[in-house]
Amino acid sequence: MAARTIAALATPPLPSALALLRVAGPLAGAIAASLGVTGKRCSSPVKLRLPCGLTPALAWFAAGPATYTGDDTLELFVPGHPALWNDALDWLLEQGCVRAEPGEFTRR
């Protein structure tokens, strides 16, 4: 079975200043590159094209295997309004990610 690229909200699902979306798997690097984030371990401010318009975010990428899951990992810090992080998660699913099951990041 091919490795899946998983994505999930990594912060509590409540309104806050920032929300963190985590992505792990083989598509993480390509998604990061599509945002202009390249390199083995790097971060950059980016803009996500969401239904509400261009949304500021901070993208952080780390190449596996030196990550928590051992996979390439992308983290997106977005404004913590539930509508925005839900739209950002939907955008990640459109890029080929699947929703992580509870505990799936830790199991990896």
C-alpha positions, 0 to 999 in steps of 0.5 A: 500500500502506498503511503498516504499524505495525511493532514489535520488540524493540530490545535484545538478546534476553537477560535484563536489567534493562530491555528496549525494544520499539519501535513505528513507524507509524500505530497508534503514537499510538492505542496510546500513547493507549490507555495514557494517553500523549498529546501530541506528545512525552511519556512516562509510567509505565504498566501493561500488562495481560499474561498474568502480570498488570499489568506496569509499563512506561515509555511514550515517544511522539513524533509523526512526522515528527520521529522516526528513521523519520519515523513516529509512534513509541512505545517501551515500556521493560519489565522485561527478563525474556524472558517479559515482553518476549515477552508485551508484544510479543504484546500489541503484535501484538494491537493491530494491529502486525506484527513488523518485518523485520530492518533495517526501522526503518532502511530507513524 
